């Protein structure tokens, strides 16, 4: 059945107007005033915003880490994303050392195919790339995986040295693809961790104390310098500090094709979370860690002025009970990551639009459009226009909610705590439409596992560069 959305305030990254939207066969087919359509289901969006479905370019579903797996798989994780207004995710397939990247991609297809309720794409985490394997990057691009992630952190597990990073970047530059960088000086950080443990410091707060912002800033500088020589665009993931942001700004000023995302946890939380009683601080062990609150003003300013380009979640949940507790006597063994895929739009509306830091258009830009453009999905995703996928959120700017693990309207993630426990927000998605089908309405999930489609993404084309 066709779907007609009436009387809504349509907001994209560039437009803000009132009109009706007609959806048919999974696409937007018409936009106009007072559309007269027979045989269509009608949704009255009066008094509410009609925005493109969110695009979260950074999730980790069913990911192995530290002897366990992230708590959300592609079913529970994408259901939670949908309730929060996200209709597209880009997850990270992980190559194990010695494994073909193509085999790793097949493994992630198997994880997602029958479970995802919304559309999805993949980045490839590259951990092992001798000279003979660089051609696999080109094969991944042909298969629609047009971005790769390398780690400067986690020596012996995910770490890539500078030669491997340059090798991957040079090939990506030739292929017209994007490199995503986890930028920290992992070698120095590893030494800091060892010194802390030798001194008997095992509590969760030492996760943050051994990962100083200078080491993030240094990693960003080095990543951009290598990208500059390799002549490849680079995307810094989960940027958390003013030090790192300054390096992105400096790199762009000298012409590096550099982009960066931040995450809600760095905009709303700070290092005092690690002072929670007992072992509770382990809930906030993520990488990079939470920073001093002074960094938040720099990150908000970076969004407002365009030095940051997207807000992702880095959703990587581990239950406090049984998973985070693996590091009870050693902070270095606490699985790194936290839940967040469900709260992104509501939080950014509250802290951005409601508090006057962002315009409604910027809200859409950072939650949907920028990621769609950077990662080869625009205009199929990330906007409301004839021909685009009918991925639409009817967002209620006057729907107060308290984010909590105990609130069945705000917590559908398969994890026993909420990173933003107790946060009050004043707007929340009411109706979520994916591919022209209503999948969330009246606080109920109406979609089905396996409905999500794998998205073959286009190669990088510089759409965000001035």
C-alpha positions as CSV (number, residue, x, y, z in Angstrom):
1,X,0.0,0.0,0.0
2,X,1.1,3.5,-0.7
3,X,1.9,5.8,2.2
4,X,0.9,9.4,2.4
5,X,2.4,11.7,5.1
6,X,0.4,14.8,5.5
7,X,0.9,18.2,7.1
8,X,4.4,17.7,8.4
9,X,7.2,20.2,8.7
10,X,9.8,18.7,6.3
11,X,13.4,19.4,7.4
12,X,16.5,18.3,5.5
13,X,20.1,19.5,5.7
14,X,19.2,22.4,3.4
15,X,15.4,22.9,3.5
16,X,12.6,23.6,5.9
17,X,9.0,23.7,4.7
18,X,5.5,22.3,5.0
19,X,4.2,19.7,2.5
20,X,2.9,16.2,2.0
21,X,5.0,13.2,1.0
22,X,3.8,10.2,-1.0
23,X,5.7,6.9,-0.8
24,X,5.3,4.0,-3.1
25,X,7.3,0.8,-3.8
26,X,9.8,1.8,-1.1
27,X,10.6,5.2,-2.6
28,X,9.5,8.8,-2.2
29,X,7.5,9.5,-5.4
30,X,6.0,12.9,-4.8
31,X,6.2,15.9,-2.5
32,X,3.7,18.7,-2.6
33,X,0.9,20.6,-0.9
34,X,-2.5,19.0,-0.3
35,X,-1.7,15.8,-2.4
36,X,-4.9,14.0,-3.3
37,X,-4.1,10.3,-3.4
38,X,-6.4,7.3,-3.5
39,X,-5.6,3.9,-2.0
40,X,-2.9,5.1,0.4
41,X,-2.5,4.9,4.1
42,X,-2.4,8.4,5.6
43,X,-0.3,9.5,8.5
44,X,-1.0,12.9,9.9
45,X,2.3,14.5,10.9
46,X,0.8,17.8,12.0
47,X,2.8,19.5,14.7
48,X,5.8,17.2,14.1
49,X,9.0,17.2,12.1
50,X,9.4,14.9,9.1
51,X,13.1,14.2,8.6
52,X,15.3,11.7,6.7
53,X,15.9,8.5,8.6
54,X,19.1,8.6,10.6
55,X,22.4,7.2,9.2
56,X,24.7,5.9,11.9
57,X,28.1,5.2,10.2
58,X,29.7,3.6,13.2
59,X,28.3,0.5,15.0
60,X,29.7,-2.8,16.2
61,X,27.1,-5.5,16.3
62,X,28.1,-9.1,17.2
63,X,31.7,-8.1,17.4
64,X,34.4,-10.2,19.1
65,X,36.5,-8.2,21.6
66,X,38.4,-9.1,24.7
67,X,37.2,-12.7,24.9
68,X,33.5,-11.9,24.5
69,X,31.1,-10.5,21.9
70,X,29.2,-7.2,21.8
71,X,25.8,-7.8,23.4
72,X,23.7,-6.6,20.4
73,X,23.5,-8.7,17.3
74,X,22.1,-7.4,14.0
75,X,18.5,-8.1,15.1
76,X,18.5,-6.5,18.5
77,X,20.9,-3.7,17.5
78,X,18.9,-2.6,14.4
79,X,15.6,-2.8,16.3
80,X,17.1,-0.4,18.9
81,X,18.4,1.8,16.1
82,X,15.0,2.0,14.5
83,X,13.3,3.0,17.8
84,X,15.8,5.8,18.0
85,X,15.1,7.1,14.5
86,X,18.1,5.5,12.7
87,X,17.1,3.6,9.5
88,X,20.6,2.9,8.1
89,X,23.8,1.7,9.8
90,X,27.3,1.0,8.6
91,X,28.9,-1.7,10.7
92,X,32.5,-2.8,10.9
93,X,33.4,-6.2,9.5
94,X,36.6,-7.4,11.2
95,X,39.4,-9.2,9.5
96,X,41.3,-11.5,11.8
97,X,45.0,-11.8,11.4
98,X,45.9,-14.2,8.6
99,X,42.4,-14.0,7.2
100,X,41.3,-12.8,3.8
101,X,39.3,-9.6,4.0
102,X,36.9,-11.2,1.6
103,X,36.3,-14.1,4.0
104,X,35.7,-11.6,6.8
105,X,33.1,-9.8,4.6
106,X,31.4,-13.1,4.0
107,X,31.3,-13.7,7.8
108,X,29.6,-10.4,8.4
109,X,27.1,-11.0,5.6
110,X,26.1,-14.2,7.4
111,X,25.7,-12.3,10.7
112,X,23.5,-9.6,9.2
113,X,21.5,-11.1,6.3
114,X,18.6,-12.8,8.2
115,X,18.6,-10.4,11.2
116,X,18.8,-6.8,10.2
117,X,15.5,-4.9,10.3
118,X,16.9,-1.8,8.6
119,X,19.3,-1.3,5.7
120,X,23.0,-1.7,6.4
121,X,26.5,-1.4,4.9
122,X,29.9,-2.4,6.0
123,X,33.3,-0.9,6.5
124,X,36.2,-3.4,6.7
125,X,38.5,-3.4,9.7
126,X,42.0,-4.1,8.3
127,X,44.3,-5.9,10.7
128,X,46.7,-7.8,8.4
129,X,47.7,-6.5,5.0
130,X,51.0,-7.7,3.5
131,X,51.9,-6.5,0.0
132,X,50.1,-9.5,-1.6
133,X,46.8,-8.6,0.0
134,X,46.4,-5.0,-1.0
135,X,44.4,-6.0,-4.1
136,X,41.7,-7.3,-1.9
137,X,40.9,-3.7,-1.1
138,X,39.9,-3.1,-4.7
139,X,37.8,-6.3,-4.6
140,X,36.0,-5.0,-1.6
141,X,35.3,-1.7,-3.3
142,X,33.8,-3.6,-6.3
143,X,31.6,-5.4,-3.7
144,X,30.3,-2.1,-2.4
145,X,32.5,-1.9,0.7
146,X,34.2,1.4,-0.1
147,X,35.8,2.3,3.3
148,X,38.3,0.7,5.6
149,X,39.2,1.1,9.2
150,X,42.7,0.9,10.6
151,X,43.8,1.1,14.2
152,X,46.7,2.9,15.7
153,X,45.6,1.4,19.1
154,X,45.5,-2.1,20.6
155,X,49.0,-3.5,19.8
156,X,49.1,-7.2,19.1
157,X,45.3,-7.3,18.4
158,X,44.1,-4.6,16.0
159,X,47.1,-2.4,15.7
160,X,48.6,-1.4,12.3
161,X,52.0,0.2,12.0
162,X,52.7,3.2,9.9
163,X,53.9,1.2,7.0
164,X,50.8,-0.9,6.9
165,X,48.7,2.3,7.2
166,X,50.5,3.9,4.3
167,X,50.1,0.8,2.2
168,X,46.4,0.6,2.8
169,X,46.0,4.4,2.2
170,X,47.9,4.4,-1.0
171,X,45.7,1.6,-2.4
172,X,42.6,3.3,-1.2
173,X,43.7,6.5,-2.9
174,X,44.1,4.6,-6.2
175,X,40.7,3.0,-5.8
176,X,38.7,6.1,-4.8
177,X,37.8,4.8,-1.4
178,X,37.9,6.2,2.2
179,X,40.1,5.3,5.1
180,X,38.7,5.5,8.6
181,X,41.2,5.9,11.4
182,X,41.1,5.0,15.0
183,X,43.8,7.6,15.9
184,X,45.7,7.2,19.2
185,X,49.4,6.5,19.8
186,X,48.8,2.9,20.9
187,X,52.5,2.1,21.6
188,X,52.9,4.9,24.2
189,X,49.4,4.1,25.6
190,X,50.4,0.5,26.0
191,X,53.5,1.6,28.0
192,X,51.3,3.8,30.2
193,X,49.0,0.9,30.9
194,X,51.8,-1.4,31.9
195,X,53.2,1.2,34.2
196,X,49.8,1.7,35.9
197,X,49.3,-2.0,36.4
198,X,52.8,-2.4,37.8
199,X,52.0,0.3,40.3
200,X,48.9,-1.6,41.4
201,X,46.4,0.7,39.7
202,X,43.6,-1.6,38.5
203,X,40.4,0.5,38.8
204,X,38.3,1.6,35.8
205,X,39.5,5.3,36.1
206,X,43.0,4.2,35.0
207,X,41.6,3.4,31.6
208,X,41.1,7.2,31.1
209,X,44.3,8.2,32.9
210,X,46.4,6.0,30.6
211,X,44.9,7.4,27.4
212,X,45.7,11.2,27.5
213,X,44.3,13.6,24.9
214,X,47.8,14.3,23.7
215,X,48.1,10.8,22.4
216,X,44.8,11.1,20.5
217,X,46.0,14.4,19.0
218,X,49.3,12.9,18.0
219,X,47.5,10.0,16.4
220,X,45.3,12.3,14.4
221,X,48.3,14.4,13.3
222,X,50.2,11.3,12.1
223,X,47.1,9.8,10.4
224,X,46.5,13.0,8.4
225,X,50.2,13.4,7.5
226,X,50.3,9.8,6.1
227,X,47.0,10.4,4.3
228,X,48.4,13.7,2.8
229,X,51.4,11.8,1.3
230,X,49.2,8.9,0.2
231,X,46.7,11.4,-1.4
232,X,43.7,9.7,0.2
233,X,40.7,11.1,2.1
234,X,40.7,10.2,5.7
235,X,37.9,10.0,8.3
236,X,38.7,10.2,12.0
237,X,36.3,8.1,14.0
238,X,35.0,8.9,17.5
239,X,37.0,12.1,18.0
240,X,36.8,13.0,21.7
241,X,39.1,15.9,22.5
242,X,40.1,19.5,21.7
243,X,43.6,18.3,21.0
244,X,42.4,15.9,18.3
245,X,40.0,18.5,16.8
246,X,42.7,21.0,16.5
247,X,44.8,18.6,14.4
248,X,41.8,18.0,12.1
249,X,41.3,21.7,11.7
250,X,45.0,22.3,10.9
251,X,45.1,19.4,8.4
252,X,42.1,20.7,6.5
253,X,43.6,24.2,6.5
254,X,46.6,22.9,4.7
255,X,44.4,21.0,2.2
256,X,44.2,17.5,3.6
257,X,40.9,15.8,2.6
258,X,40.1,15.2,6.3
259,X,36.8,14.5,8.0
260,X,35.9,13.6,11.6
261,X,33.0,12.3,13.6
262,X,32.3,12.7,17.3
263,X,29.8,10.7,19.4
264,X,27.1,11.7,22.0
265,X,29.1,10.3,24.9
266,X,31.8,12.9,24.3
267,X,29.3,15.7,23.9
268,X,27.3,14.9,27.1
269,X,29.5,12.9,29.5
270,X,32.8,13.5,31.1
271,X,35.6,11.8,33.0
272,X,33.8,12.1,36.4
273,X,31.8,9.0,35.3
274,X,34.8,7.0,36.3
275,X,34.5,8.1,39.9
276,X,31.3,6.1,40.3
277,X,31.3,3.9,43.4
278,X,32.8,0.4,43.3
279,X,33.2,-1.0,39.8
280,X,30.4,1.1,38.3
281,X,32.9,3.2,36.3
282,X,33.5,0.2,34.1
283,X,30.2,1.0,32.3
284,X,32.0,4.0,30.7
285,X,35.2,2.2,29.7
286,X,35.3,3.0,26.0
287,X,38.0,4.1,23.6
288,X,38.8,6.9,23.5
289,X,37.7,7.4,27.1
290,X,35.5,10.2,28.4
291,X,37.4,13.4,28.7
292,X,37.4,16.5,31.0
293,X,34.2,18.4,30.5
294,X,36.1,21.4,29.0
295,X,36.4,19.4,25.8
296,X,32.7,19.4,25.2
297,X,32.5,23.1,24.3
298,X,35.2,22.6,21.7
299,X,33.3,19.7,20.2
300,X,30.0,21.5,20.0
301,X,31.8,24.5,18.4
302,X,33.4,22.1,15.9
303,X,30.0,20.9,14.9
304,X,28.6,24.3,14.6
305,X,31.5,25.6,12.5
306,X,31.9,22.5,10.3
307,X,35.2,21.2,11.6
308,X,33.4,18.0,12.7
309,X,31.2,16.4,10.1
310,X,29.0,13.7,11.6
311,X,27.7,12.4,14.9
312,X,27.9,8.6,15.1
313,X,27.5,6.3,18.1
314,X,30.4,3.8,18.2
315,X,27.7,1.5,19.6
316,X,29.6,-1.4,21.1
317,X,27.6,-2.7,24.1
318,X,28.9,-5.1,26.8
319,X,26.7,-6.0,29.7
320,X,28.0,-4.8,33.1
321,X,27.2,-8.2,34.6
322,X,29.4,-11.0,33.1
323,X,31.1,-8.9,30.4
324,X,32.5,-5.6,31.9
325,X,33.2,-7.7,35.0
326,X,35.9,-9.5,33.1
327,X,38.1,-6.6,34.1
328,X,37.1,-6.6,37.7
329,X,40.8,-6.7,38.9
330,X,42.4,-5.2,35.8
331,X,41.1,-2.2,33.9
332,X,42.9,-3.3,30.8
333,X,40.7,-6.4,30.6
334,X,37.4,-4.5,30.7
335,X,35.8,-4.8,27.2
336,X,35.9,-1.4,25.6
337,X,32.6,0.0,24.4
338,X,29.2,1.3,25.5
339,X,25.6,1.3,24.1
340,X,24.2,4.3,22.3
341,X,22.6,3.5,19.0
342,X,19.1,4.2,20.3
343,X,19.6,7.6,21.9
344,X,21.5,9.6,19.3
345,X,18.8,11.7,17.6
346,X,17.0,12.5,20.9
347,X,20.2,13.6,22.6
348,X,21.4,15.7,19.6
349,X,18.0,17.4,19.4
350,X,18.1,18.2,23.1
351,X,21.7,19.3,23.4
352,X,21.9,20.9,19.9
353,X,18.6,22.3,18.7
354,X,16.9,22.9,22.1
355,X,19.9,24.5,23.6
356,X,20.6,26.7,20.6
357,X,23.9,25.1,19.5
358,X,22.6,23.7,16.2
359,X,19.9,24.7,13.7
360,X,17.3,22.1,12.7
361,X,19.1,21.7,9.3
362,X,22.4,21.0,11.1
363,X,20.6,18.4,13.3
364,X,19.6,16.6,10.1
365,X,23.1,17.1,8.5
366,X,24.9,15.5,11.5
367,X,22.5,12.6,12.1
368,X,21.9,11.6,8.5
369,X,23.0,13.6,5.4
370,X,26.7,14.0,6.0
371,X,27.3,10.3,6.6
372,X,25.2,9.4,3.6
373,X,27.3,11.7,1.4
374,X,30.7,10.7,2.8
375,X,30.0,7.0,2.5
376,X,28.4,6.7,-0.9
377,X,24.7,6.5,0.0
378,X,23.4,10.0,-1.0
379,X,20.8,10.8,-2.4
380,X,19.4,7.3,-1.9
381,X,19.8,7.9,1.8
382,X,20.1,11.1,3.9
383,X,17.5,13.3,2.3
384,X,13.8,13.7,1.5
385,X,13.4,14.0,-2.2
386,X,11.6,12.2,-5.1
387,X,13.5,9.1,-5.9
388,X,15.2,8.7,-2.5
389,X,14.4,5.7,-0.4
390,X,11.3,6.2,1.8
391,X,13.3,6.2,5.0
392,X,11.5,8.8,7.1
393,X,11.2,9.7,10.7
394,X,8.3,11.6,12.1
395,X,10.0,13.3,15.0
396,X,8.0,14.8,17.8
397,X,9.8,17.9,19.2
398,X,7.4,18.0,22.1
399,X,7.6,14.4,23.4
400,X,9.5,14.4,26.7
401,X,11.2,11.1,27.7
402,X,13.5,10.0,30.4
403,X,16.3,7.8,28.9
404,X,16.7,4.8,31.1
405,X,17.3,1.1,31.0
406,X,13.9,0.8,32.8
407,X,12.0,2.8,30.3
408,X,10.6,0.5,27.6
409,X,10.1,3.4,25.3
410,X,13.8,4.4,25.2
411,X,15.7,1.2,25.8
412,X,15.5,-1.8,23.4
413,X,19.3,-2.6,23.4
414,X,20.3,-6.0,24.7
415,X,22.4,-4.6,27.5
416,X,21.8,-4.2,31.2
417,X,22.5,-0.5,31.6
418,X,22.1,2.7,29.6
419,X,25.0,5.0,29.0
420,X,22.8,8.1,29.3
421,X,20.8,6.8,32.3
422,X,18.4,9.5,33.7
423,X,18.9,12.0,30.9
424,X,15.8,14.0,30.2
425,X,15.0,14.8,26.5
426,X,12.1,16.9,25.1
427,X,11.8,15.3,21.7
428,X,11.7,11.8,20.4
429,X,10.8,9.8,17.2
430,X,7.1,8.9,17.1
431,X,6.9,7.0,13.8
432,X,9.8,5.4,11.9
433,X,9.5,4.4,8.2
434,X,12.0,2.2,6.4
435,X,11.6,1.5,2.7
436,X,8.1,2.8,2.8
437,X,7.1,0.5,5.6
438,X,6.1,1.7,9.1
439,X,8.4,-0.2,11.4
440,X,8.0,1.8,14.7
441,X,4.6,3.3,15.7
442,X,2.8,3.7,19.1
443,X,5.9,2.5,20.9
444,X,5.7,-0.9,19.1
445,X,8.1,-2.5,16.6
446,X,6.2,-3.5,13.4
447,X,9.1,-4.5,11.2
448,X,10.7,-7.9,10.7
449,X,14.2,-9.4,10.9
450,X,15.7,-9.9,7.5
451,X,13.9,-6.9,6.0
452,X,17.1,-4.8,6.0
453,X,19.1,-4.8,2.7
454,X,22.8,-4.8,2.2
455,X,23.8,-1.5,0.6
456,X,26.5,-1.5,-2.0
457,X,28.1,1.9,-1.5
458,X,29.5,4.2,-4.1
459,X,33.1,5.4,-4.1
460,X,34.1,8.6,-2.4
461,X,33.4,11.7,-4.5
462,X,34.3,14.6,-2.2
463,X,30.7,15.8,-1.7
464,X,31.5,17.5,1.6
465,X,34.6,19.3,0.5
466,X,34.3,23.1,0.0
